[in-house]
Amino acid sequence: MVRLPNKESQTVEFKTSFDKNVIETLVAFSNAKGGTVYVGVADDGSIKGIDVGKETINQWINEIKNKTVPCLIPDFEIISAKKKTVAALTISEYPIKPVAFKGRFYKRAGHSNHVLSASDVVNLYLQTINSSWDAYPDPLHTLDDISLDKVQSAIERIKNNGMTINENPLSFLMKYNLLRDNQITNAGYLMFKKSDSAETTIELGMFQTEIIIKDTARTKSDIIAQVDEILDFVKKHINKEIIFTGAAQSVQKWQYPMEAIREIVINMIVHRDYRSASDSIVKIFNNKIEFYNPGRLPENISIEDLLSGNYRSTPRNKMVADFFKEMELIEKYGSGIRRIVDEFAEYGLAQPDFKNISDGFMVTTYASVSEDVTEKVGEKLGEKLGEKLGEKLGEKLGEKLGEKLGENQKKIIDLMQTHVFITIPELSEQIKISETAIQNNIAKLKARGLIERIGPDKGGYWKVNEV
């Protein structure tokens, strides 16, 4: 006997009868990871049943086939549940996406269907054929709009990394598919454009408050040059400490780990959606830096996936990413976020905050110390005070200064026990710490086996195993 699922999910949908919504859902499943529509089941999972005639299923299949492009032909199964009949229509992920129903494209997200925008449709198709927008010829610019001197500089940079290159700039562009049929690609133009232009505008600002600006700048140059231009502006407006070690030379320490800041800047440039009318923005404050970039995370990658490294890297601009890797600006696909987090932790600073915002993605770095460092400082101070004021006093003060992280975890567990469907934004709002800090604490609680996530990100719930 086949057992029906008890609720809807990323791959399960309930319908009381066969209609256009069933076809819409099958299309959404085919554009995601596949799934099954159970016809004869209410939204709450109760069995309503359907009447199935001799030709009913064939009629449904033909209607699905005729109204979808490319044609979908789902598998079907008749299920008997509680003395009632339920039809299960199952479709696999379609190899060449996207699939449309009456000219509209849908994709599954959580337990609901979403209409894809024109940009989403293009991205889905390009991902399917393992390509990206930047690999296509630029219809607005020609070979005359790029600088062959900049191409030669890139060649020299790659040669300095140990690679042998004998081609001249034009042959080099063709070898790397940056020039196709004598037409420059979008990637080739962005990386080697001769003159400043609005396509790559990045606004830079130093802010005294949210509304008082102390200094501004703007870069519209090629995206390779922009890496150092942004870093120079950041260095101009953050603190630098001179540490005298007693050795012949002193040590300079920036307010933030510059290798991590460099990684953030490169990610911003490489993964930007250059088709968007929005500009990238870098805002520097006394206690934080915000890096905003047009282009959200892919729907199949959550912030938690990003922080844990549990995802497959799919660069928005594959050609740009490949070329940055050749120049050794990118070390390895998919590892940059983890390195950023680790470098901030080693520096003793709070973990950066990563989030989708509006039509883009924002990284916020903080100049404050991390909770882990606070805990360690508390322990150390407790030990020192213990030596001078008595072990009990030292231990108590050390525990008090070092218990902050534990308190946040306790609050998370208490809220999850009370509200099993609570979301990460809701936890962040109630505990008054960033969503990234919530994600980090949840990962630690999961690793200790104290909590579990039952079901998908959307539609699932929290289970507390032990307090």
N, C-alpha and C positions, 0 to 999 in steps of 0.2 A: 504493500500500500504506500503510495506517495504521500509524504507529509508536506503540507503547505507551509510557507513561511508565515510568521505571525505578524510581520509588519513590513512596510515599504522601505526600500533602501536604494543605494546606488545602482543596484542591478535587479530590483524587484519593484513592480508596479501593480496595484489592484484596480480593476475596473468592473463595474456591475454589469456592463453590456458592451458589445462591440460597436465602436463608432470611430470618428476621425481622431479622437484623442488616443485611441489604441495605436493607430498608425503613427501618429506624432511621437509617441513614446518609443515605439520600435525604431524609428529614425534616430531619436536621441540616443538610444542604446547603441545603435550601429556606429554612431560617431564618437562613442566613448569606449567602454570595455565590454559591450554586449549586455544582455539581460533578458528577463522573462516578464511578460505581462500575463497576469492571471485574470481571466474574464469570468465574472460570476462571484467576485469577492468585493466587499465594500472597503472603503478607505480604512476603517478601523479593524479590518481583518476578519470580520464576520462573513460567513458563507451564505450567499444569497442564491447561488445556482443560476443556470441558464437552460433554455430549451435548445437542444442541438438536433437539427434535422439531418437527413441523409446527405444533403449537399451543402450544409451550412459552412463547414470548415473550408471546403473548396471555394465557395463564394468569397469568404473572408480573404483567403490566400490570393485570389485573383484581384480583389480590390486593392490589397496591399501592393501587389506587383505592379498594377497599372498606375498607381498614384505616387510611386516613389522613383527617384532618379539618383543613381542607378537602381535597377529593380531589386527590391528585397523579397526574399522568399523564406519566411521563418519556418522553423520546425514547430510541430504542434503535438500536443498530447491531451487526451481526455482523462480527467481525474475525477474520481468519485470521492466526495468528502461529506460526511454527515448526511448521507443518503441524497446528496445533491450533486449536480454535474458542474464541473469547472473546466474551462479550456485554458491550457497553458501554451502561449505563443512565445517561442524563444528565438532570439536573433544573436549572432556572433558579431564581434567588432568587425566592421567592414574594412578591407585592406586599403582601398583607395577612397579617402574622405575628401570632402564631406558628402553625405547623402541628403537629399532634399525631399520634402513632402509638399506638393503643390507650390513649388518654387521657394519654400522657406526652409531654413536650416536650423536644426535643433541639436542640443547636446545635453547629456545628463550631468547634473551637478547635485550631489546629495541625493535626496529622494524627489527631485522635481526636474522639469525640463526647462531649458532656457533657449530663447531665440538667439542665434549667433549674429553678431554685427558683420558688416562687410569685411572689416579688418580681421575678425575671428575666422571667417570663412577662408580668407587668403592664407592666414597662418596655418590653419588646419591642413589645407591642401599642400602647402610647402613642406610642412613637417612629414606628411605622408610620403612625399617623394624625396625625403631627406635633403631638402634644399631650403633656401631662405630668400627673403626679399632682396638682400644686398647682393645676391649672386646674379641678379638680372641686369640687363643693360639699362643705363640711366638715359631716359628719353629726353632729358632736358640739357644734358651736357655732352661735350665731345672730348676727344683727345687733346684738343687745344686748351681745355679748361683745367688740365692737370699739369703739375711741374715734374718734368723728368729728373730734375736735380733732386727733388724730394724722393723720388723712386730710387735714385742712385744712393742717397744717404741711407735709405732702408736696406739696400743691398749690402752696403758696407757694415751696417749694424749686425745683420745676420751673419756675414762672413766673420766678424769678430767673435761670434759665438761658436766658431769652429766649422761652419758649413762651407763647402766649396760651391761658388757660383761663378760661372763663366759667361752668363748671358748679359747682353746690354739691357738697358731699362725697358725697351719695348718688348724684347723677347722674354724678359723676366715677367712682365705683366701678363703676357700670353700664357707662359708656363703656369702661373698661379691662377689662371682663369679670371684675372682682373680686367682683361681686355678680350672681348669676344667679337669676331667678325669686324675688327677695327672699331669697335664701339666700347667705350669705357663702362664698366659695371658700377652699380651704386656704391659698392665697397671701395672700388678703385678711386672713385671721385671723392668720397668722404675722407680717405686716408691721404690722398696726394693732391687735393685741389690747390690750384695756383693762387687764388684770391680768397679773402674772407667772404663768407656768405651766411645767410640766415639759417640754413638747414642745420647748422651745428651750434647754434647760439647756446651759451651757458652763462647765466647770470651769477655774479659773485658779489657777496655783500658781507660787511662786518657790521653787526648790530649792537648798539648799546642796550636797547630794549627791543621789544617786538615791533615797535613803530619808529624808533630813532636809529637812523643809519649813520655810521661814522665814516664808512668808505665803501665804494662800489667799483666794480670793473665788469667787463664783458669780454668773452672770447668767442670769436666766430671762425677760428682758424681750422686747419685740418685736424682730425681727431687724434693723430699721433702726437702732434705738438701740444694738444690740449692737456695731455697728462701732466707735463711739467709746468704748464701755465697755471693750472689749478693748484698744484702742490706749492708753487712759489707764492701764490696769493694766501694759501692757508698758513704757510710758514711766516709770512709777513705779519699775521694777525694772531698768532698763538704765542704762548710764553716759551722761553727756552732757559733752562737752568744750567749754570756752569758749576760742575762738581769738582772740587779740588781733592785729589786722591793722595797727594804727597809724591806722586810720580812726576816725571819730567813734563808730561802733558796733562792738562785737565780734561774732564769728560763733559760733553754737552748732552743734555737730556731735554727733549722736546716735551711739551705738555701732553701730547698724545704719542702713541707708538707710530712713527711715520711709515713703517712698512705696512701696517694695517690700513692707515689712511690712504696710502698709495693703492692698495688692493681695492679699497672702496671706490676710489676715483676710476680705476681701470674698469671695474665692473660696471660702473655708471656709464662710461663711454661705450663699452663693448655691447652692453645689453639694452641700450636706449632704443626706443621706438622712434626712428627718424622720420616716419610717415606722419607722426603726430604734430599738430600745430603748436603744442606746448614746448616750452624751453626747459632745459635742465637748470636747477638752481642749487647753489651752495650758500648757506647762511651760517656765518660764524658768530657765536655769542661768547660771553666770558666763560660760561660753564658748559657749553655744548656746541656741536656742529651738526647741521642738518644737510643731508645730501638728497635732493629730490630728483627723480628721473621719470620722464614719460615712459609708460610701459609697465603693466602690472606683472606679477608672477603668473606663470601658466596655471590654469585652473586645477591641474592635477598635482601641483606642488603647494603644500601648506607651509606656514612659517615653521612649524615643528619639524617638518621634513627638511627644510632648509638648514635648521640648526643641528639636526642629527646627522645630516649627510645622507639620509635615506631617500634619495631621489636620483633620477637619471638626468644629467645635464643636457639641456636642449637649447643651445644659444639662439637668441632671436636673430642675430646677425652672424651666421655661420662662417662666412668668408672673412669677416673682420676678426672674429674670434680665432680662426685658424692662423691668420697672418700675425696677430698679436702673440700667438704662441710661438710662431717661427722666430719672432724677435725676442722671445723669452720674457715678454711683459706679463704673459700668463704662464703660470707654472704647470697647472693641471686642471682640466675641466672639472667643475663640481667641488673643488676642495677649498676655494677662496674664502667662503663664509666661515668654515671651520677654523682656518688660519687666522682670520680677523678676530674671532671670539677668543682663541687661544692667546693671541698676542696682547689683547686688552687685559686678559686675566693675568698674564705674566707681568704686565706693566702695573698691576694693582688697581686698574680702573674698572668701573662698572661695565657690564656687558652692553654693547650697542643694542639699540632697539631697531628691529626690522619689521616693516609693515606695508601692506598695500594701502594706498591713500588716493582718493579721487581716481584719475585715469593713469596713475603711476605707482612708483615704489619709492619708499623713503627709508634711509638709514640715519639714525641719530646716534652720535657718539657723545659720551659724557666725560667731563673732567673730574667727576667725583670718584672716590674709592669704591671698590666693589664690596658686596656684602661678605664674600669669602675673605677678603683682606681684613674687613672690620672684625670678623670672627678671630682671625689669626692674631691681629693686633691685641684684641681683648685677652686672648690666651697668654700672649707674651707679657702684656702689662700685668696680668694677674700673677704670672710667675715672678716678675720683678718685685711687685709689691709684696708678694708672699715672703720674699727673702727679708724685706725690711720691716713690714708691718705685721707679719704673722701670716702663716699659710692660709688660714680660714678667710681672712679679709681679702687677701690677694685672689684666692680662688673665686670668692663671691663676685668681686668686681670684674674679674676676667670673664666669668660666666655671663655677667650682665651685659658687658660690652660685646660679647661674642655670640649672643643668642638670637640676633636679628633674623638671620636666615631661617633658623629653626622655627621662629614665630610665624614667619610668612608661610612656611610649609604647613604648620598647624592650622592656620587660618584657611588655607586651600582645602585641607582635609575636612575641616568643620563645615565649610560651605558645600563641598561635594556630598557630604552625608545628608545635609539638609535639602539640597537642590541637586539631584543627580543629573539633571539636564543642563546645568549651568554652563555657560560658554566662557571661553578665555577672555573676551572683552569684558564680560560681566565680572569675572574674577579680578581683572585688572582694575576695574572701576571701584569695586568694594574694598580691595586690599590697598589700593593707592600705590601700586607699583606698575611698571611698564608691562605690556603684553609679552615682550621678550623675556623679562624676568619671570613672569608666570610660566612661560614655556620651559624655561631653564629649570625652575623648581619642579614642574610636573615631570620632566625627564628624570630628575634625581629621585623623585618619589616612585616612579615606575621602576627604575633600576633597583630600588630597594624592595620592590614587590608590595609596596603599601597601597597602590592604586592600580586600577586597570581601566582601559577604555573599551567598553563593550559596544560593538557596532562601529559604523563609519563616523567620520568627523561631524557630518551633518546627519542628525537622526539617531545617533548613538547616545550612550549615557555613561556616567562614571560609577565604578564599583570600588568602594573602600574596603580593603582586606584587613587592615589592622591599624590601630591608632596608638 
